[in-house]
Amino acid sequence: MTNTWQDIKNANVVVVMGGNAAEAHPCGFKWVIEAKIENNAKLVVVDPRFTRTASVADMYAPIRPGTDIAFLNGVIRYLLEKDAIQHDYVRAFTNASFIVKAGFGFEGGLFTGYDEATHSYDKSSWEYDFDDQGFAKIDDSWQDPRCVINLLRKHVDRYTPEMVSRICGTPQDKFLQVCELFATTAAPGKALTSLFALGWTQHSVGAQNIRTMAMVQLLLGNIGVAGGGMNALRGHSNIQGLTDVGLLSNQMPGYLSLPRDTEATFQDYMSTRQFKPLRPGQTSYYQNYRKFLVSFQKAFFGAAAQADNDWAYDWLPKLDIPLYDIIKAFEMMANGEMNGYICQGFNPLQAFPDKGKIRRALGKLKFLVTMDPLDTETSRFWENFGPQNPSDPASIQTEVFQLPTTCFAEEDGSLVNSARWLQWHWKAADAPAEAKSDIWIMAGLFHRLREMYRKDGGAFPDPILNLTWDYTNPTEPDPADLAKDMNGRALADLKDATGTVTTPAGKLLDGFAQLRDDGATASGCWIFSGCYTEQGNQMARRDATDPREQGIAPNWAWAWPANRRILYNRASADLEGKAWNPDKPIIEWNGSRWVGIDVPDYGPTTKPADGVGPFIMNAEGVGRLFARDQMVEGPFPEHYEPLESPTENVLHPKVSSNPAARVFADDRAAFGTAPDFPYVATTYRLTEHFHFWTKHALINAILQPEEFIEIGEALAKEKGIEQGGWVRLASKRGFVVCKAYVTKRIRPLMVDGKPTHVIGVPIHWGFTGQARKGYGANTLTPSVGDANTQTPEFKAFLVNVEKAGTPVA
Amino acid sequence: MNLSRRGFIKLTGATLAGSSLGALGFGFAGCALAASVRPFKLTATSETRNTCTYCSVACGILIYSLGDRAKNAKSDIIHIEGDPDHPVNRGTLCPKGSALLDIVHAPTRLKFPQYRAPGSSEFKQVSWDFALDRIATLMKQDRDANFIAKNAAGSTVNRWLTTGMLAASASSSETSYLTWKVVRSLGMVVFDNQARV
């Protein structure tokens, strides 16, 4: 989230598209109701189903799963056509005026530079026109046909209301009503907030779904302001933290990136991470990258990381491909290319696409380790549970270790919420019997490995033997010690320009501004620097004071970066530094510095007249309507059909689905087509359940005891399916036998002149826990991910449904 | 955090309930009942501030456990409710958060390490030493056999592809940091978390 949960109350328009907050985030959704009651806000819901969120909306528009970009490109077209954009904001704070170099183009569904053989782009033409000094050329008058705003206008011109309706199945009048409401927030004092979740991410075009809405928000001047922003309502309690700490194949803590094979030396690595400003005078904060990286290496390897060994650069593993994500991991496993796998609090057998493939792949491992408080399906993949898990144990040679861990109530530590707050929590009781913390288990494994390498040697032991481990309790490091590690400390006396010591050696740092690239500081996660200082554990703060009741609560816990609650908040003020919305200012220029209720996301004394852009992490200083080379499938968003789609892509039938999607051959062979699987399925969550955990909790198992699907009345009638009757739902990959809930909430959509039925598949069941045994929705889902992030396409795939008899037992 | 909000409410609330019930004509017996029943459940508990384990609204919760945290006292969690001071949830919880007690005490909570041998159709309880020794040995064997120090072009890459890890999504940032350290020091790159699902 760019903003906070409470800040939603400041919105004039709330758009829930790509999510169902009332069901999935009920206690956060109360702030939408607050906005409606206290701020007279309008709630818009765009969703294939009439959801719980839609039931309290002022406006609901249905949409076919997987067509959000067509809808939003249509919105952009409308805003530009009606000139309903916030001009001063767009001119000063976005790259609308930037001139794109000659050679960039788009034709027949493809941008320039496509290579059919590799399903990827040479992105060199997706770039600005630069002057002799290396600065991007701009045209403030927007006359140049190659400036971004004009190229965007041309790109979205095809997305007329007729075309949107043809692709999305949304009635034209509904679509236009939504456009009109969006447009009202182009006024400088008005704000629209976008609340989204997996409904946008779980598509082969997931990242572009979100990007398209971010562009809408930039055009409307809604980023950085109170009641605005792009607000990803994240899932698990610390998934934001796991992302921040970089537990992803290509990431390092604080969004630093792991080296690639092509970056043989530290100099090679740094050369692509200089982030030279692309316009005069811009901040381009990542120019400090070297400080973050060197401080990280000092935190990891201590004295063994020195200037003369390039800060132990070679001790970091290097990647030969962009990602070793989960889909790739299970492909490798299925091909017999992996021997061991460790699942920490994660249940991939239920949670990942094409359950049959996951089960087969796990059976090819030499060993599987699970660490979990609960008895997960993954840890029992080898066991025969009947049709819901038809395994033959005798034929599976995998050694399986099921390790019991503590749960949230049995440990100290911090979790990062959706609004980037690091909230410390405290242990209330010991874990049952012999269950141990993940920290104890990881430390136990590490010590055993390190001892063996010390004693017997082995492959490249250096990073193992030199890893810092100076914790008070080495067998189970105190979470406070680990938090201090991430915060960082001075390794030598830090001095100011006059030579006065500002931070003595050994002291904790106040924030990342103190980090150095000469080895004098250590910090394990630079964006968390400031969370645990000499003033104590900032994450443990519990002062709910909220200046002007504006939803900031700056002294409750601690937010990264630098306790900043609203990202890009410089954009909340106009070019002179006065708030666009004088009733809800965040920071303003008082003549000598930026002051207000939040920490400025900007130089605190940078004058408005200096023309420094508010998007300080971007080398341009402005928000990007044209993404340059940041996305794999194009600098502008384009509608591509899901990999399994009921219709051709009416814009460009030859390029139907995402041309840059990575699809493995066996997965492609397992895609179904509309003649065999004529209905669109989409998976989702219920308010009574959380993934596959709560079926272990008695109350939740009673509330929603068994697997079911939701099906519209028209389709049910056509197929002779009764309310509560048994059905068999099948995709090319597998089938589920469960009950049908026949509902008015899903209605057929007219897509390209044909009625299209959508079937809803809640995900929560499996074969362990207290609820009734179920197959799990991912028995059906296709193994293909978003082309940028590899998030699986769970929200749009093809199925068939038939009435079934009552299963035996 | 150790300030007992319950204790405070108990004192003021009991008086209030007593007087209003009295005004409604319940008399002395009703007063005594109201004053004793409600505070009784949590009167001997310890209060701990925590965060709901499910979604990332991150509702504040208060956990009440029996036992006073003395060295020989064993804490037992008997009640969990929303933290009324929390600026986001303001004391409310959803159907999942309201049932947190049932997940803490779920009958399928794991209590001992278990091991399943190749081809076996059952788990067997094992010691932690057996489990961790065996896992570490398997990891080292695999790493030593398959570690890639240099790629085909001869440049240093120091990666290990044949064992992978899926990290958690509800464990603390401190746990995740330690996990990162261990995983990357071994050169592991098949590494992901639940951010995507």
Interface residues (C-beta under 8 A of the other chain):
Chain A: T4 W5 Q6 A24 H25 P26 C27 G28 K30 W31 L198 T201 Q202 L233 R234 G235 H236 S237 N238 I239 Q240 G241 L242 T243 D244 V245 G246 L247 L248 S249 P253 L258 D261 A264 F300 D314 W315 L316 P317 K318 L319 D320 Y324 D325 I326 K328 A329 M332 E337 M338 N339 G340 Y341 I342 C343 Q344 G345 F346 P348 A351 F352 K366 F367 V369 M371 D372 P373 L374 D375 W382 E383 N384 P393 A394 S395 I396 Q397 T398 E399 V400 F401 Q402 L403 P404 T405 C407 F408 A409 E411 D412 G413 S414 L415 V416 N417 S418 W421 L422 Q423 H425 W426 K427 A428 A429 D430 P432 A433 E434 A435 K436 S437 D438 I439 I441 M442 A443 G444 L445 F446 R448 L449 M452 Y453 G458 A459 F460 P463 I464 L467 P477 P479 L482 A483 D485 M486 G524 C525 F528 A540 R542 A544 D546 A553 W556 T687 E688 H689 F690 W693 T694 H696 A697 L698 I699 N700 L703 T768 G769 Q770 G785 T789 Q790 T791 P792 F794
Chain B: M1 S46 T48 R49 N50 T51 C52 T53 Y54 C55 S56 V57 A58 C59 G60 I63 S65 G67 K74 S75 D76 I77 I80 G82 D85 H86 P87 V88 N89 R90 T92 L93 C94 P95 K96 G97 S98 A99 L100 D102 I103 V104 A106 P107 T108 R109 L110 K111 F112 P113 Q114 Y115 R116 A117 P118 G119 S120 S121 F123 W128 A131 L132 D133 R134 I135 A136 T137 L138 M139 K140 D142 R143 D144 N146 F147 A149 N151 A153 S155 T156 V157 N158 R159 W160 L161 T162 T163 G164 M165 L166 A167 A168 S169 A170 S171 S172 S173 E174 T175 S176 Y177 L178 T179 W180 K181 V182 R184 S185 L186 G187 M188 V189 V190 F191 D192 N193 Q194 A195 R196 V197
